[in-house]
Every structure is written in C-alpha cells, then in structure tokens.
Amino acid sequence: ETKPSEVRLGGGSKESALSEKEGLDKTCQPVRSLLSSCRAYSFHDAAPAAKFRTYGYKFDNQYLHSDGGNLAAFLRRLAMVDKWRPHYSAIVQNAGLVAPMFENFAIGESAENEDNVRLNWKETDSDYLFSPSQLSDGAIRFIALATLFLQPPELRPAIIVVDEPELGLHPRAKSSLAKMVKAAGTTSQIILATQSPQLFDEFESESIIVVERNPGEASSTFRRGTKQQLRQWCDTYF
C-alpha cells in the first residue's frame, strides 16, 4: 500500500512553485501538467493604445497571448499555413457577423520596421485600407475571441479561462460567441466568468455553475442547480 506523502512548496511567490521542484511525486506531476495547460484570457483593454491595435513583432506568433497583444502576428501565421487556412477563413467569416462591412484582414508591415505588423483590414466593395483603430471596441474584442476559439485545436490550450467575454458585444455577437465556445469545448475545457443573462441563456443548465460570495466572508460557494433553481436565481439577480 502506498503511503501518503507531503511536499511543501513554501510561500511568498506570486505563482505556484510546482514548476521549480525536481523529482515531484505522482500527485504533484499531474497537477503541474494541468496548470501548465491552462491559460486565462482577458480582452478588456480596447483603448487606442491597446496592444492588439498597435504594431507587434510578426514572429511572436507561437500562441495567442492572454491579452491578444499578438493578434495580428498570430492571424498572419494561420493565414500562411495551408492546413490552418480553413481556421483563418472561419475567423474571417465570424468577424463579418459582427462587422457587416468587414471583408478580410490585410495585415500590414510597418514602414519603419518590416518585422512589425498590425491588424489592418478591408471593407467589402472598397479599395480603402482601414487600421485597427477603425474597429469598434466590441468588434476587435470579438475578433480576438473568434481567434481564440476557432484556432486549430493543436494550438489551443487544453483549459481556457475567459473573464467577461461578453463585454461590449452586441446581443447577436453573444449568440455567435456561444456557438464558438461549444465547438471549441469538444477539444478544450472552456471556463467563462460572465454576468450576462443573454450569454447565460445560451447554455444548458448542466454547463452552469453559480458563484456566490458568502456574506461576511472572503470565500465563495460554487454550486450547480436544476433548471428551476437557475431560473429562480436569474429572476432574483438579472
């Protein structure tokens, strides 16, 4: 019979020290593997100086950054690889759902440094080139979300956490977002933190976990509920 073992990682570090420990036991190794495959995303910053609106290094494209800062470089990579081009086309198609005049990306290099690119785009039936600053906050956030969920499964993290993905999105875009999440959920574990009743309604009750702060405490309670219980909860808080 295997005896329980205890491994102390110490304290004082910002992140788990699992990655620094050698010879971890059979319990610690799966935990470290699980944590390393998890990535949290937040595309809240859509200000004019936000990273996905400005130039970035075109070879910084191995995976999509948590803030979407390398969005142009990552999309450029998908468009250049034959086997990934269908995924790129799906992202373009979904972008057109929230920006009807959008036709395609025209990822452009900087005149000062050809190694830097940004997310230029073209409009349907127009020869004009538009910059990422000419995309609304909701549109560019949706493009980042579409890229995250429609990228090739082999590039997508095993566990994806997204904070308030509905921020700034049109109600119709929330429905499209839910469809992309469900499709990506067949190969990745997706966790969304949302306060949107429209996005909430897009998912079945067994997919929903209600998080409530315990009164007077720093802890929260996580629970699943039946359809009736969730409906009562929605009537109270939405």
C-alpha positions in Angstrom: 0.0 0.0 0.0 1.4 3.4 -1.0 1.7 5.8 2.0 0.6 9.4 1.7 3.4 11.9 1.1 3.7 15.6 1.7 5.6 18.1 -0.5 5.9 21.6 0.9 6.3 24.3 -1.8 6.9 27.2 0.6 5.3 30.6 0.3 6.0 34.1 -0.8 5.9 33.5 -4.6 3.3 35.1 -7.0 2.6 31.7 -8.7 2.8 28.1 -7.8 6.4 26.8 -7.2 5.5 23.4 -8.8 7.4 24.2 -11.9 10.6 24.7 -9.9 10.5 21.5 -8.0 12.6 18.5 -9.1 11.5 14.9 -8.7 7.9 15.6 -7.9 5.8 12.7 -6.7 3.0 11.2 -8.8 0.4 13.6 -7.4 2.3 16.8 -8.0 3.3 15.9 -11.6 -0.3 15.7 -12.9 -1.2 19.0 -11.1 1.8 20.7 -12.6 0.8 19.3 -16.1 -2.8 20.5 -15.6 -1.8 24.0 -14.5 0.7 24.4 -17.4 -2.0 23.6 -19.9 -4.4 26.3 -18.5 -4.4 29.9 -19.8 -6.5 32.8 -18.8 -7.6 35.5 -21.3 -9.0 39.0 -20.9 -9.6 41.2 -23.9 -11.0 44.1 -21.8 -8.4 46.7 -22.9 -9.5 48.0 -26.3 -8.2 51.5 -25.8 -6.4 53.2 -28.8 -3.0 52.2 -27.2 -4.1 48.6 -26.6 -1.6 46.0 -27.9 -3.9 44.4 -30.4 -4.5 47.8 -32.0 -0.7 48.6 -32.4 2.3 47.1 -34.1 3.9 43.9 -32.8 6.7 41.6 -33.7 5.5 39.4 -36.5 7.4 36.3 -35.3 5.8 36.4 -31.9 3.1 34.0 -33.1 3.5 30.6 -31.4 0.3 31.1 -29.4 -2.2 33.8 -28.8 -1.2 36.0 -25.8 -3.6 36.3 -22.9 -4.4 40.0 -23.8 -4.5 39.4 -27.5 -1.4 41.6 -27.9 0.0 39.5 -30.8 -3.3 39.1 -32.6 -2.0 40.3 -35.9 1.1 38.1 -35.8 -1.0 35.1 -34.8 -3.6 35.6 -37.6 -0.8 36.1 -40.1 0.7 32.7 -39.1 -2.7 31.0 -39.5 -3.2 32.5 -43.0 0.3 31.4 -44.2 0.0 27.7 -43.2 -2.1 25.6 -45.6 -3.6 23.2 -43.1 -4.6 26.1 -40.8 -6.1 28.3 -43.5 -9.7 26.9 -43.0 -9.5 28.1 -39.4 -8.3 31.5 -40.6 -11.3 31.6 -43.0 -13.7 30.7 -40.2 -12.4 33.6 -38.1 -12.8 36.0 -41.1 -16.4 34.7 -41.6 -17.3 35.2 -38.0 -15.8 38.7 -37.9 -18.2 39.6 -40.7 -21.1 38.6 -38.5 -20.4 41.5 -36.0 -18.9 43.9 -38.6 -21.1 43.5 -41.7 -18.9 45.7 -43.9 -15.8 43.7 -42.9 -14.3 41.6 -45.8 -10.9 40.4 -44.7 -7.7 41.2 -42.8 -4.9 43.0 -44.6 -2.2 42.5 -42.0 0.4 45.2 -42.8 4.1 45.7 -42.0 5.4 48.8 -40.5 7.2 51.2 -42.9 9.9 51.7 -40.3 10.4 48.1 -39.4 9.2 45.2 -41.7 9.4 42.8 -38.7 6.4 44.6 -37.1 2.8 44.1 -38.2 -0.6 45.3 -37.2 -4.3 44.3 -37.8 -5.2 46.3 -40.9 -8.5 45.3 -42.6 -10.5 45.9 -45.8 -14.2 46.6 -46.3 -16.5 44.9 -48.7 -16.6 46.5 -52.2 -14.0 49.1 -51.2 -10.3 49.6 -52.1 -9.6 51.5 -48.9 -7.4 50.1 -46.2 -8.5 50.5 -42.6 -6.4 50.4 -39.4 -7.3 48.5 -36.2 -8.2 51.9 -34.7 -11.2 52.0 -37.0 -12.7 48.9 -35.5 -15.1 49.4 -32.6 -14.2 48.1 -29.1 -16.8 45.3 -29.4 -15.7 44.3 -32.9 -12.0 43.9 -32.1 -12.8 42.1 -28.9 -15.0 39.7 -30.8 -12.2 39.1 -33.4 -9.8 38.2 -30.5 -12.4 35.8 -29.1 -13.1 34.3 -32.5 -9.3 33.8 -33.0 -9.1 32.2 -29.5 -11.9 29.7 -30.0 -11.6 29.0 -33.8 -7.8 28.5 -33.9 -6.6 25.0 -34.7 -7.2 22.6 -31.8 -3.5 21.7 -31.7 -2.6 25.3 -30.9 -5.4 25.9 -28.5 -4.7 25.5 -24.7 -6.3 22.4 -23.1 -8.0 24.7 -20.5 -9.2 28.2 -21.4 -10.5 30.7 -18.8 -12.1 33.9 -20.1 -13.2 36.8 -17.9 -16.4 38.5 -19.0 -16.2 37.7 -22.7 -19.5 39.5 -23.3 -18.0 42.9 -22.6 -19.0 45.4 -25.3 -20.6 42.7 -27.5 -23.9 43.2 -29.4 -26.5 40.6 -28.3 -26.2 38.8 -31.7 -22.5 38.5 -31.2 -23.1 36.8 -27.9 -25.0 34.1 -29.6 -22.2 33.6 -32.1 -19.7 33.6 -29.2 -21.6 30.8 -27.5 -21.6 28.7 -30.7 -17.8 29.0 -30.9 -17.4 28.2 -27.3 -19.4 25.0 -27.6 -17.4 23.9 -30.7 -14.1 24.6 -29.0 -15.4 22.8 -25.9 -15.2 19.4 -27.8 -11.4 19.5 -27.6 -10.7 22.0 -24.8 -12.1 22.7 -21.4 -13.7 26.2 -21.5 -14.5 28.2 -18.4 -16.3 31.6 -18.8 -16.9 34.1 -16.0 -19.9 36.1 -17.0 -22.6 38.3 -15.7 -24.6 38.4 -18.9 -28.1 37.0 -18.9 -28.0 36.7 -22.7 -24.8 34.6 -22.7 -26.2 32.7 -19.7 -29.3 31.7 -21.7 -27.1 30.2 -24.5 -26.0 27.3 -22.3 -27.8 24.3 -20.8 -28.2 24.2 -17.0 -25.7 21.4 -16.6 -23.0 23.7 -18.0 -23.6 26.4 -15.5 -22.0 26.9 -12.1 -23.3 29.7 -9.9 -20.7 31.5 -7.8 -21.9 33.4 -4.7 -20.0 35.3 -2.1 -20.6 34.1 1.4 -22.0 37.0 3.5 -19.4 38.5 5.7 -16.7 36.1 4.5 -13.9 36.2 1.9 -14.9 32.9 0.5 -17.5 32.0 -2.2 -19.7 29.0 -2.8 -19.8 27.2 -6.1 -22.9 25.2 -6.9 -24.8 23.6 -9.8 -28.6 23.8 -9.9 -31.6 22.5 -11.7 -33.3 24.5 -14.5 -35.9 25.7 -12.0 -33.3 26.7 -9.4 -31.3 28.6 -12.0 -34.4 30.3 -13.3 -35.3 31.5 -9.8 -31.7 32.7 -9.3 -31.9 34.6 -12.7 -35.2 36.2 -11.6 -33.6 37.4 -8.4 -30.3 38.8 -9.9 -30.9 39.6 -13.6 
